[in-house]
C-alpha cells in the first residue's frame, strides 16, 4: 500500500508553481468554482490541478523530498519526446544530472476507470521513452498505482510505493579525484583492486544475478555495461583538476532510483562519446562497434548495489593482470551457465599464443573472437616478452591498432570489449559482424592497408577457435561470399569455412593457430580439406587434445590445435616438409574442469620451438 496518504484539499493560495501557466489556469477555474459554490469543496472532482498540488505536497511531507527541489529538480509539465510527438508529464523528479528518474501522472478525483487506465498507459509511455526513468505513480487522489519499468522497457511491475528521499543511500563521503603526494602511478586516487579485492567484480555479478533473477550470462552482459560506464567516468574525471567529484557514486543521491538514473546518464554519454570519437577514425564504426547501444537492463535496486560495491575502486589505475583475473572470476560462472560454445580453455589459448609468438609490430586477428581471450593473451604475451623494450608510443600503437577481432554475437562483443578495456584497451577493434560475409563488409579492415589495395590478406598473425558443428547449406553459403572449399558442395561444416576464411585474412608468410575438430586432420571425409591446405599453407604443427579438452564447457568433440603458415605467392608445400605432431594428454584440468597437476602445455611449446622454424 502506497504511503502517499489520503487526499486533502490544498487551498489555491498555497499552490506550488504559482507562476506556471497551467497552475494560473487552474486557479482561475478554482476561483470560478468558489464564486459559484461559496467554497472549494468538490472542485477536485472537476479540476485536476487540485490533485496535482496534493501530490506535490505529499512528495515534500510524506516522501521527504527537499522543498528547494521545487522548480529545480521537481518540475511540472515536462515535455517527453515519444517518436515524432511530445507530451507533457504532470510531475517529474530529476537526478543530479537534471535527467528524469521518476514520473507522476494525475487525474481529477473520481476519474472513470477508462480515464484512470488511460493515465496509467500514458505513464508507461513516459517511462518507456525515458531510459533514465524507471519509477512512476498514477493517482486520482483515491486510487494509487506505482509502476516500475522492468528489464524490457515496454513491460512493467506494480510495486508498493515510490522511493522516499534519502532512505536507502548510505554514502557519507563524496568520492573525488585526489592523488596521493608522490604517487605518479595513480590518476584517480581511488582504491586499487588487489588480491584481496579480486572478488569485487564477482560480487557485482552476483548482485545482478540474485537481485534481478538473471541467468549468469545475462548478468555478465549487464555488468559489462556497468564496467564500461565506470571506466568512462574515471577517464573523464582524470581530465579534470584534482578535487573533481566522480559521477559514478552513490553520494548525494536521494535514493536508489536516482543513483541508477545517474549511472544510466553516464552510460549514455559514454556510448555517444565512443561513437563520436571513433566514427571519425574507423569506417563503419557505429554499425560494427555500437554494441553498447542497448540500455542497462538492471533494476534500480540492482544497479544501485552494484555501483555501491564498485564505486571505491579504480578500474584504470589497477594493474591489468589483476583486473583480468577479477574479470575471469565473473566469466567463469557465465561460461558454465551456457556460454561454453564461445569459450576456449585457458591452457589451449596459452599453447596457441606461445606457439605462434606474436610481436608488437604485427597485426593480429581473431575472426571468431568470442570473449577475445586469444587477443588478451596475445596482448599479455607481447607485454611480457617485449614490454620493457617498447616505447610508450609503440606500446600505444600495439594496444590500440594491432589487435583485431570479429564476433557475430553482440553480447559476446560487449564481453570482449570489456575484457580488452580492462587490459588497457584495443576494444574499438572488436567488430560486431559475421566473419563469413563478403569482404566488402569490412571496409575498416581493408583500410588498415597502407598500399591502397583492397586485398583483405593483411594480418601477420591469426589465433582463433571457429564455431564447430553447424552445417552450412549451399543456399546459405552462396550468400556468404565465395569459398574454394564450398565449391560444388551441397553442405559443409562451419569450421571448414572458418578455416578457409582465417587463411584468406592471413598475409603471405603469416602464421595461424586454429582450434579444429580432430577429424579434419585425420578423417577420410576431410581429405579434400587437407589436400587444399597443401596448396595454401605449410602445416607446421598439430597438437592433439584429449576428449575432455572441451567437456567442462559442453562440447564432446575431440579437437586439435593446428599451427599453419601461409605460402608465399606461387610457392607450394613439399611432401618432405616436416609437420610437428604432439599428443597433449594433460592440459592441466580434468573432465569436470578442476585443476590437475602435471600439465604438459609448457613442454609441448618447448618441443614445438625446438623442432619448427618459420619459412
SVG drawing of the C-alpha trace seen along z (x, -y; Angstrom):
<svg xmlns="http://www.w3.org/2000/svg" viewBox="-23 -35 88 77">
<polyline fill="none" stroke="black" stroke-width="0.4" points="0.0,0.0 1.4,-3.4 2.2,-5.8 1.1,-8.8 -1.8,-9.1 -5.4,-10.3 -6.4,-13.1 -6.8,-16.5 -7.7,-19.8 -4.9,-22.3 -6.2,-25.9 -5.2,-27.6 -3.3,-30.4 -0.9,-27.6 -0.3,-26.0 3.2,-25.4 4.5,-26.8 2.1,-29.8 3.5,-31.4 3.2,-28.4 0.5,-28.9 -1.3,-25.6 -1.4,-26.5 -2.7,-30.0 -5.4,-28.5 -6.2,-26.0 -6.5,-28.9 -8.9,-30.8 -11.1,-27.8 -10.9,-27.2 -12.0,-30.9 -14.9,-30.4 -16.0,-27.3 -15.6,-29.3 -17.7,-32.2 -20.4,-29.8 -20.4,-27.4 -19.0,-29.5 -16.1,-27.1 -13.6,-24.9 -15.2,-21.8 -15.8,-19.3 -13.7,-21.2 -11.2,-18.4 -13.8,-16.3 -13.6,-18.8 -10.2,-20.5 -7.2,-18.2 -4.8,-20.8 -6.1,-20.1 -4.9,-16.5 -1.5,-17.6 -1.0,-20.1 -1.9,-17.4 0.6,-15.0 3.3,-17.7 2.7,-18.4 2.9,-14.7 6.3,-14.5 7.6,-17.0 5.7,-16.0 5.4,-12.2 8.3,-11.2 10.7,-13.9 11.9,-15.4 13.6,-18.8 11.4,-21.9 14.3,-23.5 13.9,-20.9 10.6,-22.5 11.3,-24.2 14.8,-22.8 14.5,-19.0 10.8,-18.6 9.1,-20.2 5.7,-20.1 4.6,-19.8 8.0,-18.5 8.0,-17.7 8.5,-14.0 9.5,-13.1 7.9,-10.0 8.9,-9.4 7.8,-12.5 5.4,-13.7 5.7,-15.3 3.5,-15.2 3.7,-16.8 4.2,-14.9 2.3,-16.2 5.2,-15.8 8.8,-14.8 11.7,-14.4 15.2,-14.8 18.5,-13.4 21.7,-15.4 22.4,-15.4 19.0,-17.0 17.6,-13.9 14.2,-12.5 14.2,-9.4 10.6,-9.4 7.2,-10.5 3.8,-11.1 0.6,-11.3 -2.6,-12.6 -6.2,-12.7 -9.1,-14.7 -10.7,-13.0 -13.4,-10.5 -11.9,-9.8 -13.7,-6.9 -12.0,-3.5 -11.2,-4.2 -9.7,-7.6 -7.6,-6.1 -6.4,-3.3 -5.5,-5.8 -3.4,-7.8 -1.6,-4.6 -0.9,-3.9 0.4,-7.4 2.7,-7.0 4.0,-3.8 4.8,-5.6 6.8,-8.2 8.8,-5.6 9.4,-3.6 10.6,-6.7 13.0,-7.8 15.8,-5.4 16.9,-7.2 13.4,-6.9 12.2,-3.6 9.6,-4.5 6.2,-6.2 3.0,-6.8 -0.5,-7.4 -3.3,-8.7 -6.7,-10.5 -6.4,-11.2 -8.2,-8.0 -6.7,-5.3 -2.9,-4.9 -0.8,-2.7 3.0,-2.7 4.9,-1.2 8.4,0.0 9.8,0.5 11.1,4.0 14.2,5.1 12.1,4.9 11.3,1.2 7.7,2.0 6.9,4.1 6.1,3.0 5.5,4.4 3.3,2.9 5.3,2.1 4.2,1.0 5.4,-2.7 7.6,-5.4 11.1,-5.6 11.5,-8.2 14.3,-10.8 17.4,-9.5 16.2,-6.3 18.4,-3.9 21.6,-5.7 24.3,-5.4 27.4,-7.0 28.7,-9.6 31.8,-10.7 32.0,-12.1 34.5,-10.4 36.7,-13.0 39.9,-12.9 42.6,-13.1 46.1,-11.9 48.4,-10.9 51.5,-13.0 54.4,-11.5 52.4,-8.7 52.7,-9.1 51.2,-5.7 47.7,-6.7 45.5,-9.1 42.2,-8.8 43.1,-8.5 40.6,-5.7 41.5,-2.4 43.2,0.3 41.9,3.8 44.4,6.2 44.4,9.9 42.1,9.3 39.6,7.4 39.6,9.5 36.1,10.6 34.6,7.2 33.6,7.8 32.3,11.3 30.3,9.7 28.8,7.2 27.9,10.1 26.3,12.0 24.1,8.9 22.9,8.6 22.1,12.3 20.5,12.6 18.6,9.3 17.1,9.4 17.0,13.1 19.1,13.0 20.9,16.0 24.7,15.8 25.3,14.9 22.7,12.2 24.1,10.8 27.6,10.7 26.3,8.8 24.8,6.1 28.0,5.9 30.0,5.3 27.8,2.2 28.4,1.0 32.2,1.6 32.2,-0.3 30.4,-3.2 32.7,-3.2 35.8,-3.3 34.4,-6.2 33.7,-8.2 37.2,-7.6 38.8,-8.6 36.6,-11.7 37.3,-12.7 41.1,-12.3 41.0,-15.0 39.7,-17.4 41.5,-19.1 42.1,-17.4 39.1,-17.7 36.6,-17.0 33.9,-14.6 33.4,-11.3 29.8,-10.9 29.8,-7.1 29.0,-7.1 26.0,-6.9 26.9,-10.0 24.4,-12.9 21.6,-10.9 18.1,-10.9 17.5,-7.2 18.5,-4.0 16.4,-5.1 18.3,-8.4 21.7,-6.6 20.6,-4.2 19.4,-7.1 22.7,-8.9 24.6,-5.7 22.3,-5.4 23.1,-9.0 26.9,-8.4 26.4,-5.2 24.5,-7.2 27.4,-9.8 30.0,-7.0 28.2,-5.4 27.8,-8.8 31.4,-9.8 32.7,-6.4 30.8,-6.7 31.6,-10.4 35.4,-9.9 35.9,-6.6 33.4,-7.1 35.8,-9.8 38.7,-7.4 37.2,-4.0 34.9,-3.4 31.5,-2.0 32.3,-2.2 28.8,-2.7 27.4,0.2 30.1,2.7 31.1,1.5 28.0,-0.2 27.1,2.8 26.7,0.7 23.6,-0.8 21.3,1.4 20.3,-0.1 21.4,1.1 18.7,3.6 19.4,3.9 16.7,2.8 17.3,-0.3 17.9,1.8 20.5,4.0 22.2,1.1 22.4,-0.8 24.0,2.1 26.5,2.7 27.5,-1.0 27.8,-0.9 30.2,2.1 32.3,0.8 32.5,-2.9 35.5,-3.0 37.8,-1.1 39.7,-2.4 39.5,-0.3 42.0,-2.4 44.7,-2.5 44.6,1.1 47.1,3.4 45.8,5.1 46.7,8.6 44.7,8.2 41.7,6.7 41.9,9.6 41.9,12.2 38.9,10.4 37.0,10.5 37.8,14.2 36.1,14.8 33.0,13.3 33.3,15.0 33.7,18.5 30.1,18.9 28.6,17.5 30.6,20.0 29.4,22.9 25.8,21.5 25.6,21.9 28.3,19.8 30.7,22.7 30.3,22.5 32.2,19.2 35.0,20.3 38.4,21.8 40.1,23.2 42.9,21.1 45.6,23.7 44.7,24.2 44.8,20.4 48.2,20.2 49.5,23.0 48.3,21.3 49.7,17.9 53.1,19.3 53.4,21.4 52.6,18.6 54.7,15.9 53.0,12.7 55.1,9.5 54.2,5.8 54.9,4.9 52.4,7.4 48.7,7.1 46.8,9.8 43.2,11.0 40.8,13.4 37.9,13.6 35.7,15.7 36.8,13.9 34.1,14.7 35.2,13.2 38.5,12.1 40.6,14.4 43.1,15.1 43.5,11.3 44.0,10.6 46.5,13.4 48.3,12.1 48.5,8.7 49.8,10.1 52.4,12.2 53.7,9.2 53.9,7.2 55.8,10.0 58.2,10.6 58.7,7.1 57.1,4.6 60.3,3.4 61.8,2.7 58.8,0.8 58.5,-3.0 55.2,-4.4 54.2,-5.3 54.9,-1.8 53.0,-0.2 50.0,-2.5 50.2,-1.7 50.1,2.0 47.3,1.9 45.0,-0.3 45.8,0.5 47.2,4.0 44.7,6.2 41.6,7.0 38.5,9.3 35.3,10.2 32.3,11.6 28.8,12.3 27.1,12.1 26.6,8.6 26.6,9.9 30.0,11.5 31.3,8.3 30.4,6.4 32.2,9.0 35.2,8.9 35.4,5.1 35.1,5.1 37.9,7.6 40.1,5.6 39.3,2.3 40.3,4.0 43.6,4.9 44.0,1.2 42.4,1.2 42.1,2.1 38.4,2.5 37.5,0.3 38.8,3.0 36.3,5.7 33.7,5.8 30.1,7.0 29.9,8.8 29.8,12.2 33.3,13.1 32.0,15.2 30.5,12.3 31.9,10.9 34.9,8.8 33.2,5.5 31.5,5.8 34.8,5.0 35.9,1.6 37.8,0.7 39.9,3.9 40.7,3.0 41.6,-0.5 44.4,1.0 46.4,1.5 48.9,-1.3 49.3,-0.4 45.8,-1.3 45.0,2.3 41.7,3.9 43.1,7.3 42.0,8.5 45.1,10.8 46.9,8.4 47.2,10.0 50.6,11.3 49.0,13.5 45.6,15.1 44.7,17.1 41.2,18.4 38.7,21.1 35.9,21.1 32.5,22.4 32.0,26.2 29.1,28.4 26.7,26.3 26.2,27.5 26.1,24.7 23.8,25.5 24.7,24.4 22.0,21.8 23.4,20.2 27.0,20.4 26.1,18.6 25.1,15.6 28.3,15.6 30.9,15.0 32.9,17.5 34.8,20.3 37.0,22.7 36.1,25.5 32.4,24.9 32.7,25.3 30.1,27.8 29.4,28.9 25.7,29.2 26.7,28.7 29.8,28.0 30.6,27.9 31.0,24.3 34.5,24.9 35.8,25.7 34.6,22.3 36.1,20.8 39.4,22.3 39.3,21.0 38.3,17.5 41.1,17.4 43.6,18.2 42.0,15.6 42.7,12.9 46.3,14.0 49.1,12.4 51.7,14.5 54.1,15.8 51.6,15.1 51.0,17.5 47.8,19.1 46.9,21.0 43.4,22.5 41.5,25.0 39.7,27.6 37.9,30.9 40.4,33.7 38.7,35.4 39.6,32.6 43.3,33.7 42.6,37.5 39.2,38.4 38.7,39.7 35.8,37.4 38.0,34.4 40.8,35.5 39.7,32.7 40.4,30.1 43.9,31.5 44.7,31.6 43.6,28.0 45.7,27.0 48.8,28.3 48.2,25.7 47.9,22.7 49.9,23.3 52.8,25.1 51.3,27.3 53.9,26.5 52.4,28.4 49.4,30.2 48.7,30.6 46.1,33.3 44.0,32.9 42.2,35.5 38.4,35.8 37.9,33.9 39.5,30.7 36.2,29.1 34.0,31.4 33.7,28.9 32.3,26.4 29.6,28.6 31.4,29.9 32.2,33.6 34.2,33.5 37.9,34.4 39.9,31.4 43.4,30.3 45.4,27.1 46.8,26.6 49.8,24.2 49.9,23.1 52.0,20.6 50.5,19.2 52.5,19.9 54.1,17.0 52.5,16.4 53.5,19.2 55.0,21.4 53.9,24.9 54.4,27.1 56.5,30.2 55.9,33.7 59.1,33.7 58.1,30.7 58.0,31.8 55.0,31.3 55.4,31.4 52.9,33.8 52.2,33.8 49.6,35.6 48.9,33.4 47.4,35.8 47.4,33.5 46.0,29.9 46.1,29.1 42.4,29.8 40.2,32.9 36.8,33.6 35.0,31.5 37.2,28.5 39.0,29.0 42.8,28.2 45.0,31.2 48.8,31.4 51.3,32.4 50.2,30.0 52.1,30.8 51.5,27.4 54.9,25.8 56.7,28.9 54.7,29.1 55.5,25.5 59.2,26.0 59.3,29.2 57.5,27.3 60.0,24.5 63.0,26.9 61.6,28.7 60.0,25.9 61.4,23.0 59.3,20.4 59.7,20.0"/>
</svg>
